[in-house]
Amino acid sequence: MEHKIIRTKVNDNSWGRWCVSCHHKFEDGEDRHEWRMSLKTQNVYHAGGFWNTHCHKCFVQNLVYWQEELTKTFDELPNSLKELA
């Protein structure tokens, strides 16, 4: 996972000025989270996904959601696939 905390500036263009989950508009000086899930090897353009912008609350909620879903999916794998990890 790639993650960075960005301080919003008034003269920012429209990119990243709103939380993609709750649509909170970031004010001047307010921190926002920019992150994306990355693949282990990224040899193809955009293979790691696109950057997401979140407020603090939505960032944490999404982290918890990803963690729960990835754990559930991994637990449901056959043992032969878990051994590859």
ZIKA-V822388 format. One record per residue. N is the residue number from 1. SS is DSSP state (~ for helix, > for strand, _ for the rest). OMEGA is omega in degrees with one decimal (none if undefined). Layout:
[[N:SS:OMEGA] [N:SS:OMEGA]]
This chain:
[[1:_:172.9] [2:>:-176.3] [3:>:173.2] [4:>:175.4] [5:>:-175.8] [6:>:173.6] [7:>:-177.2] [8:_:175.5] [9:_:-178.1] [10:_:-176.2] [11:_:172.9] [12:_:171.1] [13:_:-173.6] [14:_:-179.8] [15:_:175.2] [16:_:-178.9] [17:_:-179.9] [18:>:173.0] [19:_:-177.2] [20:_:179.8] [21:_:-175.0] [22:_:177.9] [23:_:174.4] [24:_:176.7] [25:>:-178.9] [26:_:179.0] [27:_:178.7] [28:_:177.9] [29:_:-178.4] [30:_:177.1] [31:>:174.0] [32:>:-179.8] [33:>:172.3] [34:>:-175.1] [35:>:172.7] [36:>:175.3] [37:_:-177.9] [38:_:173.3] [39:_:-178.8] [40:_:174.1] [41:_:-176.8] [42:_:-178.9] [43:_:-177.9] [44:_:179.6] [45:_:-179.3] [46:_:-179.4] [47:_:-179.1] [48:_:178.7] [49:_:-176.8] [50:_:178.7] [51:_:175.2] [52:>:178.0] [53:>:-178.2] [54:>:168.4] [55:_:-178.2] [56:~:-175.4] [57:~:-178.1] [58:~:177.2] [59:~:-179.6] [60:~:179.0] [61:~:179.3] [62:~:175.9] [63:~:179.2] [64:~:179.2] [65:~:179.0] [66:~:-179.5] [67:~:-179.5] [68:~:-177.9] [69:~:178.5] [70:~:177.5] [71:~:179.5] [72:~:-180.0] [73:~:178.6] [74:~:-179.9] [75:~:-179.0] [76:_:179.4] [77:_:172.7] [78:_:-178.4] [79:~:-180.0] [80:~:177.2] [81:~:178.5] [82:~:179.8] [83:_:178.9] [84:_:-176.1] [85:_:none]]
